C-alpha cells in the first residue's frame, strides 16, 4: 500500500496530469495537447467562453431607421409647429419595416413611418404619431383610412427619433472581448451584427464510469442489496457546472473484463475519464484491478481518502472513492478547478468564515489528527454571510467581516442528505484535532 500523501501533493499531481486540458500549458506527461478552441453556432453558444474578440463586420444599425411609429419629416418644415397652430403637411406615402429603399422625401411633405423602417433620404427627424392628429396607425374596420395630410402639433429638431447608422457600433468596433462568458444578451449582440458562428473555448469531454455490482439507475426498482447510483448523477452535473461536457455515462459491475472494456471505451471517446468506486481495500476493487497505469494511494483527507490518477490508452484518468459524499468532495477538491480553468471560467474561490455554534458539541468537534477534514457547512443568511456570494454569482463581498458558517449533518461519507443541506465545505486543517465555535476556517463553495 502506498504511503499517505497530502491533499496539496495529490492536487499538484492531478493538475500536472491534466495540464494538457488547459490551453497554453503545452504537453506534459506524454499526453497530446488537446485542441482548445472550436466554432459554435451562435444560437447554441450559451454558457460558452469566447476564445477570440468579436468585432462588428459592419455598422449597427446598418441604416438610418425610425425609433418611433410616426411621420418622417424635414425638421425645418415643422419648426413652427404648436398645439394651437399645427403645421399641415401632405402625406406622400408610407414606409414600413420591410426590405427595400424608400423614395427620397420631397421638401414640405411627410411620410408615415413605422418603428425600425428606413428613414428616407431628405428626412432628418421623425414626429411620433401621438404628436399629430393621426392618433394611431392601428387599422381595423371601425377606423377611417389614413388621411392624405397630417397635422404636426410639436416641433422636432434634426435627429429626433432617428437612429443613425453605426450609432450603436461602427464597422470594426469591439462587440465582445475574448474571455466573455456568453449570456443571452451577448448572443443577441452577436446576432444583431449578423454573426452566426463564434469561436469558443472547446469544452473538455469527460466520460463518467460508476462501478459496483450493487448499483442500479435511479428510477429503477432496487432489489435486496442494491442501491441507486447517485455518483453518476452527481458527477455529470458537476462536470457540466464546471464548463465541461459529459461525453458518456456508464455503469459497470465488479466483473474485470466488463470493467476493462467499459473503461477503454470511455477513454477512446473522451479527454478525461473519472470513475467512482472500486479503489479502496476491499476484495472486489475492480478499478484497481484493471487500471495498471494508474497510481492508487491514500490521501490524508476525510472523506475521500482513496484516490488514483494516471492514464488509460493515453487518456487521463482520475479515480474517486465510491461513497457519495467522498465522490463529491473529491471532485470539488481535485478536479473542479482544472475544468473551470480549461473552460475559461473564474475559479470557485476559497473564502474565510467563522464557525458558528450549530453542529458543534460542548468541548468542540473532534477532527482526526494528520488528516485534512472537509465538513459540510451552511453559511447563515443575511449580514456578513452575504460575503460568500462572490464565488458563485460574481458579487464580491462588501464587508470585511467573515461570514458565519454552521456545521450541518454528520461526518459520514454516506450522508448525502447532509451534503444536500450544505452550501460550502469547511476545510479543517490536518494539524487540527478539534473544531470549536468561533474558529476561523477556509470554506469552499459547493
N, C-alpha and C positions, 0 to 999 in steps of 0.2 A: 504494500500500500504506500502511495506517495505521501511525503510529509506535507503537513498543512501549510498553505500559503496564505498571505494576507489578501484582503479584498483589493488593495491597491495593486499588488503584483498580478493577480488574476485579471483585473481590469486592463492593466497595461499589456498583458499578453494577448487578450482578446482584441484590443484596439490595434495591436500590431498585425494580428491575423487578418483583421477586417479593413486594414488601410486601403486595400485595393478597391473597396467600395466607395471611397471618398474621392471626388475629383481633385486632382492636383497633388495627391500623395504618392503617385507612382507605383512601381512594383515593389512587392515585399513578400518574403516567404515563398517565392516561386509561383505566386499567383499571377494570372494575366490581368492587366488593367481593364477594368470594366468601362464600356462605353458610357460616358457620363451625361450626354445630352440626347434629346430626341425631339422630333416635331410632334405637336399635338394640335388637333382641330381645336380652334378657339372655344367652340361650344362644349368641349369635353375637358377643358383645362382648369376647371375649378379646383382650388386647393393645391395646384402645382406651383412650382417656383420657377420664375423666369431665368433662363440661362443667358440671355442677351438683352440689350436695350431694345425697346420697341420705339421706333421713330415714325412720325406721320409721313406716309408716302405723298400726301398732298394736303391742301388746306382743309380745315374743318371749321365751320361749314364749307362745303365745296363751292357754294354760290350764295349770292345775296338772297336772303329769304325773309319772309314776314314772320314777326314774332306774335302777331295777333290776327284774328279774323277782323277784317275792316276794309279800308279803301287805300290803295296806293295812290299817292299824290305827289305833286311838287310842293315842297314846304312853302315856297314863296306865294303859291296860289291860295293858301289857307291862312296866311299870316294874320289877316284881319278878322278871322272868324270869332264870333261871340255867340253866347246862348241866345241873346235878343237880336242878333244880327248875323245869322248864319251865312256862310258862303255856299252858293249853289253851284255845283259842278255837274256837267253831263257825265254819265257813266258809260265808258266806251266798251266795256266788256267785263270778263271775269277771268281770274287766274286761280286755278286750283292746284293743290299739291299732287301733281302728276307729271309724267315725263313730257318734255317739250320746252321750248323757249318762247316766252311771251313777246308779243309785239311791243315796240317802244311806246311809252306814254307820251301823248301829244300835250303840249302846254295847255293849261286851262281845263284839263279833264281829269277824271279819276277812273280807276278800275276796281271792281270788287276783288278782294284777295283773301285767300284762306291761310291759316297758320301753316308755315313751312313751305308755302308756294314761292317760286322765284319772283323777286321784285323786278318789274320791267325796267329796262334802260330808260332814263329820263325821270323816273320817280326816285325821290330821296327820303320819303317818310311814309308812314302808314298811320292812318287815322282809325283807331279802334271803332268797331261798329257801334258801340254804346255811346260814342261821342257824335253820332249822326242821327238823322231821323229814320234810318233803316231799321232800327230796333233789333233785328235778328236776321241771320241768314238761314235759320232752320225753316224748311219748307214743308208744308202739308196742305191738304185740300182747303183748309179754312183761312189760309193766308193768301194775300194777293201776290201776284208776280212781282219781282223786283222792279222798282221804278227806274226810268232811264235818266234820272237825276238824283243827286244826293245832297242833303243839306249838312254841312260840316259846322258844328257848333263850338269846337275847341281848336285853337291854333296848334300847329305842330312845327317843331324845328327839324332841320335836316338831320337824319339819322334816327329819329324817333321810331321805335318799334321795328327797326331794320337790323337783321343780323348780317353783318358783313362777312364776306368770305375770309376765312382764316382768323376770325375773331376769337376762336377757341384755341386752335393750334395752327401754326403755319407749316408748310412743307418742310420736312427735315427736323422739326421740333421733337424733343424727347416727350413721349407719351407715358411710358412705363419704364423705370430703370431695372436693369438686371438685379435679381435677388428678390423681386416683388413676389409675395405670396398671393396668388391670384384669387381675388374675391369677385363677386358678381359685378361690382362697379368697374373693376379693372377690365373685365372681359367686355363690358359694354363699350368702354372707351376704345378698345382694340377693334371691335366690330364696327363702330361708327366711323373708324378710319379706313374701313374696307379690308382689314387684316383677318384672313381666315385661318391662318396657322401661326402658332407661336413656338419658339424654341424654348424648351423647358428642361429642367434637370430631370434626367432619367431616374425613375423610382427603382430602388433595389427590389428585386424579385425574391421573395422569401418563401421557401417551402416549409411546411409545418408537419411534423410527424409525431403523433402521440402514441405511446406504447403501453401495452398491458392487456393481457387476455381478459381482464375483468371489465374493460371499458365497453360501453355502448353509447350510441349517439343520443344526445338529448332529444326527447320526444318519443324514443323507442321504449318498449317495456323492458324493465330491468329485472332479471331473474335473481335467484339466490346467489350471493357472492359477486354480483355485478354492480357497477357504479356508472353514473353518467359522466361522460368526458367533458369536464369543464375547461381543461387546459387548451384544447384545440380552439374553443370559442374565445377564451381569454387572449391567447397568443395572436390569433388572427386579428382581433380587434386592436390589440396593442401595436401590431405591425402597421395596420392602416393608420392609426392615430399618430404614428411616428413618421408618416410620409412615405412609407414603403407600400408595396403591393403584395398580396398573397398569391403566390404562383400556384400553390396546391396545398390542400389539407388532407392528410391521410391518417388512418388509424391502423395499427398492426398489433397482433398479439405477441406471445413470447416464443414463437417459432423462429429459429435463427434464419432459415432460408427465406422465409417470407419477409422478415425484417430486413435482411440484406438486399433483397430485390426492391422492396419499398424505398429504402434509403437511397439506393443507386438511381432509381427512377426520379426521386426528388432532387438529387444532386444534378441530374442531367438537364433539368428544366428550370433551374433557379440560380441566383447569385449567392445564396446562403441557405443552409438547412438548419433549422432549430428543432430539437427533439425535447420531449418531456418524458421522464420515467426511464427506468432501466439503467440507472447509473450508480446505484448505491451498493450495499454489501450483501444483498440477498442472493438466493440461489438461482434466481431467474432474471438476471440483469441483462436483457437481450442487447441493449445498445452497447454496453461494454464488451459483450462477447463478439460483436460483428464489426466494430469500428477499430481496426488495428492501428490506424494512423492518427488516432485521437488520444490526447493526453487526458487521463482521468485523474483527478486529485481532489482532496478535501480543501475547502476554503474556510478560513477562520471567520465564519459568519453564521448567524442563526436568524431566520430559517434560510435554507438554500445552500447548505454546506457542500454536497456532492456536485462537482462541476466538471465539464470536459470541453476541450477545444481542439481543433485540428482540421484535417481535410478529408474529403472523400472524392476520389477521382478528380482532384484539383479544386473542388468546390469547398469553401469554408463551411465548417460545421460547428455549432455550439450545442452542447447537451446540458439540459436543465433537469433538476430533480422532479419527481412526479407529483409530490404533494401540491395541491393547487396554489396555496399561498406561496410556497417555495418557488414555484414556477413564475408567478407574477413578480415576486420580489427580484428574482434573478434577471428577468427581463429589464426591470427598471434600473437595477444597479449596473448591469454589464452591457446591455445592448441598446437601450433606448437612445442614449446619447449618440452612438455611432450612426444609427439610422437617421436621426434628425440632422446630423451634420451632412450625411450623404444626400439628404433631400434639400439641403439649404435652409432648414428651419432653425429658428433660435432654440437655444438649449432650454430644457426644463430646469431652471436654476435651483440650486440648493439655497435655502434661506435659514435664518436663525429664529428660534422660538423659545418661549419659556414654558416649562412643563406645568400644567395645571394639576389640581388635586384629584380630579376624577380619574379613576382607574389606578390610583397609587395607594396601596395599603399603608397602614401605620408602620413605620420603620423602613419604608422605601420598597421599591420593586426590585427584586433580585435580578442581576444580569450575569450571565456566565463569563467569568474572567477569561481573558485571552480570545474571546470571540466578539466580533462586532455584531450587535444585535439590531435588527430592523423591526421595530414595533409598529403596529398600526395606530394611527392617531387621527384626530379630527380637530381642526382649527375652529376656535369659537367664532360665532357670527358677530359681526359688528366690531366697532372700536379698533384697537390695534390689529386684530385678526385680519382685517382687510389687507394688511401688508403682504399676505401670501397670494393675493390675486394676481400679482405681477407675472409669474412664470406661466400662468395658464391663459390669461386673456390680454396680456400686454399692458396692463395698467400698473405702473410702478407704485410702490408704497409711498405714501405721503407722510408717514410717521416714522420717526427714528426708534420708536418703542417696539421691541419684538412682540409678535402676537403670542397668544396663549394657546397651547395645544394640549389636548387631553388624550390619554391612552384609551383606546376602545377595544373591547373584546379581550380574549385570552391570547396567549402567546403561541398556541399550537399551529403547526404548519398546515393543518387541515381545516382551519376555521374560516371558511370562505365568507360566511355571513359577517364576521367582524371586519374582513377585508372590504366587503361592500359598504360597511358603515364608515370606513375611513376615507379621508381625502389626502392624507400625507403618510409617508413612512418616517418614523422617528429614528434617527441614526444615533445609536448609543455606542460610544467608542469601545474598542476592545479592552482597554485598561480599566473600564468602569465595572464595578461589581454590584452597583445598585443605582436606581434612578429615583430621585426624590422630587416632589413638587417644588418649583422654584428653580430647578436646574435649567441652564440654557443649553439647548441642543440644536443640531442641524436637522432640518426636515426636508424631505424630497416630495414634491407634489406628485400625486397619482393622476 
